[in-house]
Amino acid sequence: GNSRKTIRNAIAQLSAMLKAARGWGYLAAKFEWETLFLPVADAEKEVRCFTPDESQRIIDAAPEPWNILFALMAYLGLRTGEAFGLTWANVDLAGAVLCVRQSTWCGHVQTVKSKTSRRDLPLPEALTAMLADYRQRWKPNALDLLFSNHWGRAISASYVRKKVLHPIRERLGIPRGAFHAFRHGHATTMFSEGANPKVVQDSMGHSD
């Protein structure tokens, strides 16, 4: 019942584990992709993008700190984990630059998705002002995260999506869309404003 993409991701992870085992001297088989029978490719679905107006309405309606979180995704096109994994060491308010260096997954801090995900992004003036204002009321935590739970650890994205984003979106009458709709909306806006594909690629942290 799983999608082709989910199965391929699981197999790729297993293949990497077997490769690591061989590197440690264990007897481990090598995965032969050509021998596998995968489900046919899923039909492509239209990607949901929040428009600039929809994103701003959500940001304006969200309480702190979620308005800051949503603004980071909408204004910079950050991946969900990248936004949740930000620390103040990654934010240069004086230079108006944000450095993407780590991410989170299921509430755990980890490295970013790939080498190209490590990037420095210019902060728009409005977002710089929001971050500077938020910094004054931010409650310190052991990991220095911009967004943390009551125990000072990384927040689960699924919790914020279900308890914060969707209720706000539904109240505003905005069609269904999750965190990635901010990211897709940012890329769509860049293209519509005439940005070069290479500039969009670098800004989004895509490898191709």
PyMOL commands that place a pseudoatom at each C-alpha (Angstrom):
pseudoatom trace, name=CA, resn=GLY, resi=1, chain=A, elem=C, hetatm=0, pos=[0.000, 0.000, 0.000]
pseudoatom trace, name=CA, resn=ASN, resi=2, chain=A, elem=C, hetatm=0, pos=[3.028, 2.309, 0.062]
pseudoatom trace, name=CA, resn=SER, resi=3, chain=A, elem=C, hetatm=0, pos=[3.916, 4.646, -2.791]
pseudoatom trace, name=CA, resn=ARG, resi=4, chain=A, elem=C, hetatm=0, pos=[6.782, 4.003, -5.194]
pseudoatom trace, name=CA, resn=LYS, resi=5, chain=A, elem=C, hetatm=0, pos=[8.707, 6.953, -3.725]
pseudoatom trace, name=CA, resn=THR, resi=6, chain=A, elem=C, hetatm=0, pos=[8.330, 5.676, -0.155]
pseudoatom trace, name=CA, resn=ILE, resi=7, chain=A, elem=C, hetatm=0, pos=[9.523, 2.199, -1.159]
pseudoatom trace, name=CA, resn=ARG, resi=8, chain=A, elem=C, hetatm=0, pos=[12.513, 3.590, -3.092]
pseudoatom trace, name=CA, resn=ASN, resi=9, chain=A, elem=C, hetatm=0, pos=[13.494, 5.741, -0.102]
pseudoatom trace, name=CA, resn=ALA, resi=10, chain=A, elem=C, hetatm=0, pos=[13.302, 2.755, 2.242]
pseudoatom trace, name=CA, resn=ILE, resi=11, chain=A, elem=C, hetatm=0, pos=[15.368, 0.581, -0.099]
pseudoatom trace, name=CA, resn=ALA, resi=12, chain=A, elem=C, hetatm=0, pos=[17.948, 3.348, -0.557]
pseudoatom trace, name=CA, resn=GLN, resi=13, chain=A, elem=C, hetatm=0, pos=[18.306, 3.596, 3.220]
pseudoatom trace, name=CA, resn=LEU, resi=14, chain=A, elem=C, hetatm=0, pos=[18.708, -0.181, 3.525]
pseudoatom trace, name=CA, resn=SER, resi=15, chain=A, elem=C, hetatm=0, pos=[21.268, -0.167, 0.714]
pseudoatom trace, name=CA, resn=ALA, resi=16, chain=A, elem=C, hetatm=0, pos=[23.272, 2.523, 2.540]
pseudoatom trace, name=CA, resn=MET, resi=17, chain=A, elem=C, hetatm=0, pos=[23.171, 0.459, 5.752]
pseudoatom trace, name=CA, resn=LEU, resi=18, chain=A, elem=C, hetatm=0, pos=[24.476, -2.620, 3.937]
pseudoatom trace, name=CA, resn=LYS, resi=19, chain=A, elem=C, hetatm=0, pos=[27.235, -0.569, 2.312]
pseudoatom trace, name=CA, resn=ALA, resi=20, chain=A, elem=C, hetatm=0, pos=[28.284, 0.757, 5.734]
pseudoatom trace, name=CA, resn=ALA, resi=21, chain=A, elem=C, hetatm=0, pos=[28.277, -2.801, 7.109]
pseudoatom trace, name=CA, resn=ARG, resi=22, chain=A, elem=C, hetatm=0, pos=[30.600, -3.948, 4.313]
pseudoatom trace, name=CA, resn=GLY, resi=23, chain=A, elem=C, hetatm=0, pos=[32.869, -1.024, 5.112]
pseudoatom trace, name=CA, resn=TRP, resi=24, chain=A, elem=C, hetatm=0, pos=[33.064, -2.248, 8.715]
pseudoatom trace, name=CA, resn=GLY, resi=25, chain=A, elem=C, hetatm=0, pos=[34.101, -5.716, 7.560]
pseudoatom trace, name=CA, resn=TYR, resi=26, chain=A, elem=C, hetatm=0, pos=[30.761, -7.517, 7.842]
pseudoatom trace, name=CA, resn=LEU, resi=27, chain=A, elem=C, hetatm=0, pos=[29.558, -9.942, 5.196]
pseudoatom trace, name=CA, resn=ALA, resi=28, chain=A, elem=C, hetatm=0, pos=[26.649, -8.043, 3.687]
pseudoatom trace, name=CA, resn=ALA, resi=29, chain=A, elem=C, hetatm=0, pos=[25.016, -8.474, 0.296]
pseudoatom trace, name=CA, resn=LYS, resi=30, chain=A, elem=C, hetatm=0, pos=[25.065, -5.698, -2.273]
pseudoatom trace, name=CA, resn=PHE, resi=31, chain=A, elem=C, hetatm=0, pos=[21.687, -4.408, -3.353]
pseudoatom trace, name=CA, resn=GLU, resi=32, chain=A, elem=C, hetatm=0, pos=[20.890, -5.091, -7.019]
pseudoatom trace, name=CA, resn=TRP, resi=33, chain=A, elem=C, hetatm=0, pos=[18.318, -2.514, -8.072]
pseudoatom trace, name=CA, resn=GLU, resi=34, chain=A, elem=C, hetatm=0, pos=[17.686, -4.195, -11.431]
pseudoatom trace, name=CA, resn=THR, resi=35, chain=A, elem=C, hetatm=0, pos=[16.351, -7.308, -9.670]
pseudoatom trace, name=CA, resn=LEU, resi=36, chain=A, elem=C, hetatm=0, pos=[13.648, -5.391, -7.798]
pseudoatom trace, name=CA, resn=PHE, resi=37, chain=A, elem=C, hetatm=0, pos=[10.046, -5.090, -8.918]
pseudoatom trace, name=CA, resn=LEU, resi=38, chain=A, elem=C, hetatm=0, pos=[8.694, -1.723, -7.824]
pseudoatom trace, name=CA, resn=PRO, resi=39, chain=A, elem=C, hetatm=0, pos=[5.150, -0.391, -8.155]
pseudoatom trace, name=CA, resn=VAL, resi=40, chain=A, elem=C, hetatm=0, pos=[4.469, 1.711, -11.218]
pseudoatom trace, name=CA, resn=ALA, resi=41, chain=A, elem=C, hetatm=0, pos=[5.177, 5.399, -10.850]
pseudoatom trace, name=CA, resn=ASP, resi=42, chain=A, elem=C, hetatm=0, pos=[2.482, 7.337, -9.035]
pseudoatom trace, name=CA, resn=ALA, resi=43, chain=A, elem=C, hetatm=0, pos=[0.388, 9.786, -10.995]
pseudoatom trace, name=CA, resn=GLU, resi=44, chain=A, elem=C, hetatm=0, pos=[1.783, 13.243, -10.427]
pseudoatom trace, name=CA, resn=LYS, resi=45, chain=A, elem=C, hetatm=0, pos=[-0.402, 15.494, -8.339]
pseudoatom trace, name=CA, resn=GLU, resi=46, chain=A, elem=C, hetatm=0, pos=[-0.578, 19.248, -8.712]
pseudoatom trace, name=CA, resn=VAL, resi=47, chain=A, elem=C, hetatm=0, pos=[1.753, 20.832, -6.175]
pseudoatom trace, name=CA, resn=ARG, resi=48, chain=A, elem=C, hetatm=0, pos=[-0.043, 23.053, -3.677]
pseudoatom trace, name=CA, resn=CYS, resi=49, chain=A, elem=C, hetatm=0, pos=[1.458, 26.535, -3.385]
pseudoatom trace, name=CA, resn=PHE, resi=50, chain=A, elem=C, hetatm=0, pos=[0.392, 29.232, -0.980]
pseudoatom trace, name=CA, resn=THR, resi=51, chain=A, elem=C, hetatm=0, pos=[0.098, 32.515, -2.849]
pseudoatom trace, name=CA, resn=PRO, resi=52, chain=A, elem=C, hetatm=0, pos=[1.908, 35.526, -1.343]
pseudoatom trace, name=CA, resn=ASP, resi=53, chain=A, elem=C, hetatm=0, pos=[-1.468, 36.789, -0.091]
pseudoatom trace, name=CA, resn=GLU, resi=54, chain=A, elem=C, hetatm=0, pos=[-2.356, 33.443, 1.510]
pseudoatom trace, name=CA, resn=SER, resi=55, chain=A, elem=C, hetatm=0, pos=[1.051, 33.178, 3.162]
pseudoatom trace, name=CA, resn=GLN, resi=56, chain=A, elem=C, hetatm=0, pos=[0.843, 36.693, 4.568]
pseudoatom trace, name=CA, resn=ARG, resi=57, chain=A, elem=C, hetatm=0, pos=[-2.670, 36.165, 5.900]
pseudoatom trace, name=CA, resn=ILE, resi=58, chain=A, elem=C, hetatm=0, pos=[-1.514, 33.031, 7.722]
pseudoatom trace, name=CA, resn=ILE, resi=59, chain=A, elem=C, hetatm=0, pos=[1.532, 34.848, 9.112]
pseudoatom trace, name=CA, resn=ASP, resi=60, chain=A, elem=C, hetatm=0, pos=[-0.577, 37.785, 10.303]
pseudoatom trace, name=CA, resn=ALA, resi=61, chain=A, elem=C, hetatm=0, pos=[-3.095, 35.478, 11.981]
pseudoatom trace, name=CA, resn=ALA, resi=62, chain=A, elem=C, hetatm=0, pos=[-0.517, 33.269, 13.721]
pseudoatom trace, name=CA, resn=PRO, resi=63, chain=A, elem=C, hetatm=0, pos=[0.547, 33.976, 17.325]
pseudoatom trace, name=CA, resn=GLU, resi=64, chain=A, elem=C, hetatm=0, pos=[4.211, 34.293, 18.235]
pseudoatom trace, name=CA, resn=PRO, resi=65, chain=A, elem=C, hetatm=0, pos=[6.443, 32.361, 17.664]
pseudoatom trace, name=CA, resn=TRP, resi=66, chain=A, elem=C, hetatm=0, pos=[4.553, 30.621, 14.866]
pseudoatom trace, name=CA, resn=ASN, resi=67, chain=A, elem=C, hetatm=0, pos=[4.251, 33.818, 12.833]
pseudoatom trace, name=CA, resn=ILE, resi=68, chain=A, elem=C, hetatm=0, pos=[8.072, 33.916, 12.785]
pseudoatom trace, name=CA, resn=LEU, resi=69, chain=A, elem=C, hetatm=0, pos=[8.285, 30.240, 11.779]
pseudoatom trace, name=CA, resn=PHE, resi=70, chain=A, elem=C, hetatm=0, pos=[5.798, 30.655, 8.937]
pseudoatom trace, name=CA, resn=ALA, resi=71, chain=A, elem=C, hetatm=0, pos=[7.520, 33.840, 7.752]
pseudoatom trace, name=CA, resn=LEU, resi=72, chain=A, elem=C, hetatm=0, pos=[10.868, 32.028, 7.537]
pseudoatom trace, name=CA, resn=MET, resi=73, chain=A, elem=C, hetatm=0, pos=[9.292, 29.381, 5.320]
pseudoatom trace, name=CA, resn=ALA, resi=74, chain=A, elem=C, hetatm=0, pos=[7.344, 31.834, 3.169]
pseudoatom trace, name=CA, resn=TYR, resi=75, chain=A, elem=C, hetatm=0, pos=[9.953, 34.585, 2.753]
pseudoatom trace, name=CA, resn=LEU, resi=76, chain=A, elem=C, hetatm=0, pos=[13.007, 32.307, 2.369]
pseudoatom trace, name=CA, resn=GLY, resi=77, chain=A, elem=C, hetatm=0, pos=[11.570, 29.021, 1.100]
pseudoatom trace, name=CA, resn=LEU, resi=78, chain=A, elem=C, hetatm=0, pos=[13.081, 26.995, 3.949]
pseudoatom trace, name=CA, resn=ARG, resi=79, chain=A, elem=C, hetatm=0, pos=[12.313, 23.313, 4.259]
pseudoatom trace, name=CA, resn=THR, resi=80, chain=A, elem=C, hetatm=0, pos=[10.261, 22.408, 7.322]
pseudoatom trace, name=CA, resn=GLY, resi=81, chain=A, elem=C, hetatm=0, pos=[13.168, 20.790, 9.170]
pseudoatom trace, name=CA, resn=GLU, resi=82, chain=A, elem=C, hetatm=0, pos=[15.486, 23.679, 8.297]
pseudoatom trace, name=CA, resn=ALA, resi=83, chain=A, elem=C, hetatm=0, pos=[13.138, 26.195, 9.884]
pseudoatom trace, name=CA, resn=PHE, resi=84, chain=A, elem=C, hetatm=0, pos=[12.608, 24.086, 13.009]
pseudoatom trace, name=CA, resn=GLY, resi=85, chain=A, elem=C, hetatm=0, pos=[16.358, 23.482, 13.332]
pseudoatom trace, name=CA, resn=LEU, resi=86, chain=A, elem=C, hetatm=0, pos=[17.439, 27.138, 13.328]
pseudoatom trace, name=CA, resn=THR, resi=87, chain=A, elem=C, hetatm=0, pos=[19.522, 28.488, 16.205]
pseudoatom trace, name=CA, resn=TRP, resi=88, chain=A, elem=C, hetatm=0, pos=[20.460, 32.084, 16.902]
pseudoatom trace, name=CA, resn=ALA, resi=89, chain=A, elem=C, hetatm=0, pos=[24.010, 31.241, 15.841]
pseudoatom trace, name=CA, resn=ASN, resi=90, chain=A, elem=C, hetatm=0, pos=[22.532, 30.819, 12.355]
pseudoatom trace, name=CA, resn=VAL, resi=91, chain=A, elem=C, hetatm=0, pos=[21.001, 34.310, 12.352]
pseudoatom trace, name=CA, resn=ASP, resi=92, chain=A, elem=C, hetatm=0, pos=[23.153, 37.357, 11.590]
pseudoatom trace, name=CA, resn=LEU, resi=93, chain=A, elem=C, hetatm=0, pos=[20.811, 40.255, 12.289]
pseudoatom trace, name=CA, resn=ALA, resi=94, chain=A, elem=C, hetatm=0, pos=[23.487, 42.896, 11.750]
pseudoatom trace, name=CA, resn=GLY, resi=95, chain=A, elem=C, hetatm=0, pos=[24.434, 41.500, 8.352]
pseudoatom trace, name=CA, resn=ALA, resi=96, chain=A, elem=C, hetatm=0, pos=[20.837, 40.456, 7.530]
pseudoatom trace, name=CA, resn=VAL, resi=97, chain=A, elem=C, hetatm=0, pos=[21.900, 36.916, 6.622]
pseudoatom trace, name=CA, resn=LEU, resi=98, chain=A, elem=C, hetatm=0, pos=[20.513, 33.540, 7.661]
pseudoatom trace, name=CA, resn=CYS, resi=99, chain=A, elem=C, hetatm=0, pos=[22.822, 30.505, 7.516]
pseudoatom trace, name=CA, resn=VAL, resi=100, chain=A, elem=C, hetatm=0, pos=[21.159, 27.130, 6.970]
pseudoatom trace, name=CA, resn=ARG, resi=101, chain=A, elem=C, hetatm=0, pos=[23.358, 24.570, 8.732]
pseudoatom trace, name=CA, resn=GLN, resi=102, chain=A, elem=C, hetatm=0, pos=[21.136, 21.990, 10.432]
pseudoatom trace, name=CA, resn=SER, resi=103, chain=A, elem=C, hetatm=0, pos=[17.662, 20.511, 10.355]
pseudoatom trace, name=CA, resn=THR, resi=104, chain=A, elem=C, hetatm=0, pos=[15.264, 18.474, 12.477]
pseudoatom trace, name=CA, resn=TRP, resi=105, chain=A, elem=C, hetatm=0, pos=[13.363, 15.251, 11.883]
pseudoatom trace, name=CA, resn=CYS, resi=106, chain=A, elem=C, hetatm=0, pos=[10.653, 14.014, 14.250]
pseudoatom trace, name=CA, resn=GLY, resi=107, chain=A, elem=C, hetatm=0, pos=[11.913, 16.392, 16.926]
pseudoatom trace, name=CA, resn=HIS, resi=108, chain=A, elem=C, hetatm=0, pos=[15.601, 15.420, 16.617]
pseudoatom trace, name=CA, resn=VAL, resi=109, chain=A, elem=C, hetatm=0, pos=[18.337, 17.776, 15.394]
pseudoatom trace, name=CA, resn=GLN, resi=110, chain=A, elem=C, hetatm=0, pos=[20.400, 16.460, 12.486]
pseudoatom trace, name=CA, resn=THR, resi=111, chain=A, elem=C, hetatm=0, pos=[22.464, 17.651, 9.524]
pseudoatom trace, name=CA, resn=VAL, resi=112, chain=A, elem=C, hetatm=0, pos=[20.855, 19.298, 6.529]
pseudoatom trace, name=CA, resn=LYS, resi=113, chain=A, elem=C, hetatm=0, pos=[19.567, 17.198, 3.646]
pseudoatom trace, name=CA, resn=SER, resi=114, chain=A, elem=C, hetatm=0, pos=[22.625, 17.609, 1.382]
pseudoatom trace, name=CA, resn=LYS, resi=115, chain=A, elem=C, hetatm=0, pos=[25.712, 19.735, 0.755]
pseudoatom trace, name=CA, resn=THR, resi=116, chain=A, elem=C, hetatm=0, pos=[23.690, 22.091, -1.402]
pseudoatom trace, name=CA, resn=SER, resi=117, chain=A, elem=C, hetatm=0, pos=[21.250, 22.544, 1.477]
pseudoatom trace, name=CA, resn=ARG, resi=118, chain=A, elem=C, hetatm=0, pos=[24.009, 24.395, 3.356]
pseudoatom trace, name=CA, resn=ARG, resi=119, chain=A, elem=C, hetatm=0, pos=[23.474, 27.945, 2.168]
pseudoatom trace, name=CA, resn=ASP, resi=120, chain=A, elem=C, hetatm=0, pos=[23.459, 31.576, 3.267]
pseudoatom trace, name=CA, resn=LEU, resi=121, chain=A, elem=C, hetatm=0, pos=[20.300, 33.514, 2.525]
pseudoatom trace, name=CA, resn=PRO, resi=122, chain=A, elem=C, hetatm=0, pos=[19.777, 37.292, 2.599]
pseudoatom trace, name=CA, resn=LEU, resi=123, chain=A, elem=C, hetatm=0, pos=[17.111, 38.308, 5.109]
pseudoatom trace, name=CA, resn=PRO, resi=124, chain=A, elem=C, hetatm=0, pos=[14.403, 40.654, 3.827]
pseudoatom trace, name=CA, resn=GLU, resi=125, chain=A, elem=C, hetatm=0, pos=[14.076, 43.822, 5.895]
pseudoatom trace, name=CA, resn=ALA, resi=126, chain=A, elem=C, hetatm=0, pos=[10.645, 42.858, 7.213]
pseudoatom trace, name=CA, resn=LEU, resi=127, chain=A, elem=C, hetatm=0, pos=[11.852, 39.436, 8.367]
pseudoatom trace, name=CA, resn=THR, resi=128, chain=A, elem=C, hetatm=0, pos=[14.973, 40.911, 9.972]
pseudoatom trace, name=CA, resn=ALA, resi=129, chain=A, elem=C, hetatm=0, pos=[12.767, 43.256, 11.987]
pseudoatom trace, name=CA, resn=MET, resi=130, chain=A, elem=C, hetatm=0, pos=[10.488, 40.390, 13.050]
pseudoatom trace, name=CA, resn=LEU, resi=131, chain=A, elem=C, hetatm=0, pos=[13.447, 38.296, 14.196]
pseudoatom trace, name=CA, resn=ALA, resi=132, chain=A, elem=C, hetatm=0, pos=[15.043, 41.186, 16.104]
pseudoatom trace, name=CA, resn=ASP, resi=133, chain=A, elem=C, hetatm=0, pos=[11.757, 41.860, 17.893]
pseudoatom trace, name=CA, resn=TYR, resi=134, chain=A, elem=C, hetatm=0, pos=[11.231, 38.166, 18.675]
pseudoatom trace, name=CA, resn=ARG, resi=135, chain=A, elem=C, hetatm=0, pos=[14.772, 37.856, 20.048]
pseudoatom trace, name=CA, resn=GLN, resi=136, chain=A, elem=C, hetatm=0, pos=[13.890, 40.255, 22.852]
pseudoatom trace, name=CA, resn=ARG, resi=137, chain=A, elem=C, hetatm=0, pos=[11.132, 37.958, 24.145]
pseudoatom trace, name=CA, resn=TRP, resi=138, chain=A, elem=C, hetatm=0, pos=[12.705, 34.610, 23.234]
pseudoatom trace, name=CA, resn=LYS, resi=139, chain=A, elem=C, hetatm=0, pos=[13.135, 32.182, 26.129]
pseudoatom trace, name=CA, resn=PRO, resi=140, chain=A, elem=C, hetatm=0, pos=[16.621, 30.572, 26.129]
pseudoatom trace, name=CA, resn=ASN, resi=141, chain=A, elem=C, hetatm=0, pos=[16.983, 26.803, 25.785]
pseudoatom trace, name=CA, resn=ALA, resi=142, chain=A, elem=C, hetatm=0, pos=[19.959, 24.437, 25.964]
pseudoatom trace, name=CA, resn=LEU, resi=143, chain=A, elem=C, hetatm=0, pos=[20.110, 23.970, 22.184]
pseudoatom trace, name=CA, resn=ASP, resi=144, chain=A, elem=C, hetatm=0, pos=[19.753, 27.690, 21.392]
pseudoatom trace, name=CA, resn=LEU, resi=145, chain=A, elem=C, hetatm=0, pos=[16.847, 26.831, 19.051]
pseudoatom trace, name=CA, resn=LEU, resi=146, chain=A, elem=C, hetatm=0, pos=[14.586, 29.620, 17.868]
pseudoatom trace, name=CA, resn=PHE, resi=147, chain=A, elem=C, hetatm=0, pos=[11.632, 27.282, 18.406]
pseudoatom trace, name=CA, resn=SER, resi=148, chain=A, elem=C, hetatm=0, pos=[11.614, 24.729, 21.222]
pseudoatom trace, name=CA, resn=ASN, resi=149, chain=A, elem=C, hetatm=0, pos=[9.123, 22.855, 23.389]
pseudoatom trace, name=CA, resn=HIS, resi=150, chain=A, elem=C, hetatm=0, pos=[8.652, 23.145, 27.150]
pseudoatom trace, name=CA, resn=TRP, resi=151, chain=A, elem=C, hetatm=0, pos=[11.659, 20.889, 27.722]
pseudoatom trace, name=CA, resn=GLY, resi=152, chain=A, elem=C, hetatm=0, pos=[13.936, 23.011, 25.529]
pseudoatom trace, name=CA, resn=ARG, resi=153, chain=A, elem=C, hetatm=0, pos=[14.091, 20.416, 22.770]
pseudoatom trace, name=CA, resn=ALA, resi=154, chain=A, elem=C, hetatm=0, pos=[13.186, 20.592, 19.088]
pseudoatom trace, name=CA, resn=ILE, resi=155, chain=A, elem=C, hetatm=0, pos=[9.456, 20.750, 18.394]
pseudoatom trace, name=CA, resn=SER, resi=156, chain=A, elem=C, hetatm=0, pos=[7.686, 18.097, 16.356]
pseudoatom trace, name=CA, resn=ALA, resi=157, chain=A, elem=C, hetatm=0, pos=[6.619, 19.603, 13.038]
pseudoatom trace, name=CA, resn=SER, resi=158, chain=A, elem=C, hetatm=0, pos=[3.530, 17.381, 12.910]
pseudoatom trace, name=CA, resn=TYR, resi=159, chain=A, elem=C, hetatm=0, pos=[2.290, 18.907, 16.177]
pseudoatom trace, name=CA, resn=VAL, resi=160, chain=A, elem=C, hetatm=0, pos=[2.584, 22.468, 14.844]
pseudoatom trace, name=CA, resn=ARG, resi=161, chain=A, elem=C, hetatm=0, pos=[1.011, 21.485, 11.540]
pseudoatom trace, name=CA, resn=LYS, resi=162, chain=A, elem=C, hetatm=0, pos=[-2.035, 19.888, 13.166]
pseudoatom trace, name=CA, resn=LYS, resi=163, chain=A, elem=C, hetatm=0, pos=[-2.494, 22.209, 16.137]
pseudoatom trace, name=CA, resn=VAL, resi=164, chain=A, elem=C, hetatm=0, pos=[-1.458, 25.563, 14.672]
pseudoatom trace, name=CA, resn=LEU, resi=165, chain=A, elem=C, hetatm=0, pos=[-1.219, 25.773, 10.876]
pseudoatom trace, name=CA, resn=HIS, resi=166, chain=A, elem=C, hetatm=0, pos=[-4.333, 23.844, 9.837]
pseudoatom trace, name=CA, resn=PRO, resi=167, chain=A, elem=C, hetatm=0, pos=[-6.695, 25.519, 12.355]
pseudoatom trace, name=CA, resn=ILE, resi=168, chain=A, elem=C, hetatm=0, pos=[-5.508, 28.971, 11.218]
pseudoatom trace, name=CA, resn=ARG, resi=169, chain=A, elem=C, hetatm=0, pos=[-5.751, 28.054, 7.542]
pseudoatom trace, name=CA, resn=GLU, resi=170, chain=A, elem=C, hetatm=0, pos=[-9.249, 26.640, 7.973]
pseudoatom trace, name=CA, resn=ARG, resi=171, chain=A, elem=C, hetatm=0, pos=[-10.404, 29.688, 9.933]
pseudoatom trace, name=CA, resn=LEU, resi=172, chain=A, elem=C, hetatm=0, pos=[-9.169, 31.949, 7.130]
pseudoatom trace, name=CA, resn=GLY, resi=173, chain=A, elem=C, hetatm=0, pos=[-10.865, 29.826, 4.472]
pseudoatom trace, name=CA, resn=ILE, resi=174, chain=A, elem=C, hetatm=0, pos=[-7.593, 29.019, 2.719]
pseudoatom trace, name=CA, resn=PRO, resi=175, chain=A, elem=C, hetatm=0, pos=[-7.571, 25.725, 0.738]
pseudoatom trace, name=CA, resn=ARG, resi=176, chain=A, elem=C, hetatm=0, pos=[-5.634, 22.840, 2.239]
pseudoatom trace, name=CA, resn=GLY, resi=177, chain=A, elem=C, hetatm=0, pos=[-1.861, 23.079, 2.192]
pseudoatom trace, name=CA, resn=ALA, resi=178, chain=A, elem=C, hetatm=0, pos=[0.882, 22.204, 4.657]
pseudoatom trace, name=CA, resn=PHE, resi=179, chain=A, elem=C, hetatm=0, pos=[4.344, 23.577, 5.415]
pseudoatom trace, name=CA, resn=HIS, resi=180, chain=A, elem=C, hetatm=0, pos=[5.749, 22.718, 1.990]
pseudoatom trace, name=CA, resn=ALA, resi=181, chain=A, elem=C, hetatm=0, pos=[3.130, 24.961, 0.383]
pseudoatom trace, name=CA, resn=PHE, resi=182, chain=A, elem=C, hetatm=0, pos=[5.074, 27.926, 1.818]
pseudoatom trace, name=CA, resn=ARG, resi=183, chain=A, elem=C, hetatm=0, pos=[8.262, 26.636, 0.172]
pseudoatom trace, name=CA, resn=HIS, resi=184, chain=A, elem=C, hetatm=0, pos=[6.607, 25.931, -3.176]
pseudoatom trace, name=CA, resn=GLY, resi=185, chain=A, elem=C, hetatm=0, pos=[4.920, 29.314, -3.028]
pseudoatom trace, name=CA, resn=HIS, resi=186, chain=A, elem=C, hetatm=0, pos=[8.271, 31.022, -2.505]
pseudoatom trace, name=CA, resn=ALA, resi=187, chain=A, elem=C, hetatm=0, pos=[9.815, 29.291, -5.521]
pseudoatom trace, name=CA, resn=THR, resi=188, chain=A, elem=C, hetatm=0, pos=[6.773, 30.054, -7.675]
pseudoatom trace, name=CA, resn=THR, resi=189, chain=A, elem=C, hetatm=0, pos=[6.931, 33.718, -6.695]
pseudoatom trace, name=CA, resn=MET, resi=190, chain=A, elem=C, hetatm=0, pos=[10.646, 33.909, -7.542]
pseudoatom trace, name=CA, resn=PHE, resi=191, chain=A, elem=C, hetatm=0, pos=[9.994, 32.479, -11.005]
pseudoatom trace, name=CA, resn=SER, resi=192, chain=A, elem=C, hetatm=0, pos=[7.011, 34.766, -11.587]
pseudoatom trace, name=CA, resn=GLU, resi=193, chain=A, elem=C, hetatm=0, pos=[9.206, 37.762, -10.732]
pseudoatom trace, name=CA, resn=GLY, resi=194, chain=A, elem=C, hetatm=0, pos=[11.728, 36.704, -13.366]
pseudoatom trace, name=CA, resn=ALA, resi=195, chain=A, elem=C, hetatm=0, pos=[14.399, 35.029, -11.218]
pseudoatom trace, name=CA, resn=ASN, resi=196, chain=A, elem=C, hetatm=0, pos=[17.016, 32.955, -13.030]
pseudoatom trace, name=CA, resn=PRO, resi=197, chain=A, elem=C, hetatm=0, pos=[16.536, 29.177, -12.498]
pseudoatom trace, name=CA, resn=LYS, resi=198, chain=A, elem=C, hetatm=0, pos=[20.078, 28.909, -11.098]
pseudoatom trace, name=CA, resn=VAL, resi=199, chain=A, elem=C, hetatm=0, pos=[19.298, 31.614, -8.537]
pseudoatom trace, name=CA, resn=VAL, resi=200, chain=A, elem=C, hetatm=0, pos=[16.136, 29.779, -7.515]
pseudoatom trace, name=CA, resn=GLN, resi=201, chain=A, elem=C, hetatm=0, pos=[18.053, 26.482, -7.287]
pseudoatom trace, name=CA, resn=ASP, resi=202, chain=A, elem=C, hetatm=0, pos=[20.704, 27.985, -5.001]
pseudoatom trace, name=CA, resn=SER, resi=203, chain=A, elem=C, hetatm=0, pos=[18.149, 29.792, -2.856]
pseudoatom trace, name=CA, resn=MET, resi=204, chain=A, elem=C, hetatm=0, pos=[16.068, 26.652, -2.382]
pseudoatom trace, name=CA, resn=GLY, resi=205, chain=A, elem=C, hetatm=0, pos=[19.098, 24.442, -1.723]
pseudoatom trace, name=CA, resn=HIS, resi=206, chain=A, elem=C, hetatm=0, pos=[18.344, 21.989, -4.534]
pseudoatom trace, name=CA, resn=SER, resi=207, chain=A, elem=C, hetatm=0, pos=[21.118, 19.805, -5.948]
pseudoatom trace, name=CA, resn=ASP, resi=208, chain=A, elem=C, hetatm=0, pos=[19.693, 20.098, -9.485]
for i in range(1, 208): cmd.bond("trace and resi %d" % i, "trace and resi %d" % (i + 1))
show_as sticks, trace
zoom trace
